[in-house]
């Protein structure tokens, strides 16, 4: 149902997250906390995504495993 991304594509995505995070750090240092939190939350979700499955669904399934 969901397809996994290739290792090369995941590496590319994570490299871009690091690049964007480092590039925007000086600007984000001076922005309001809410905007900064939104950007870094988006980057965190982008980092975690390894398939076409939505990140929230993946995290929900992993949390349910810990309960049972």
Buried (B, 14 or more C-beta within 10 A) or exposed (E): EEEEBEEEEBEEBBEEBEEBBEEBEEEBEEEEEEEBEEBBEEBEBBBEBBEEBEBEEBEEEEEEEEEE
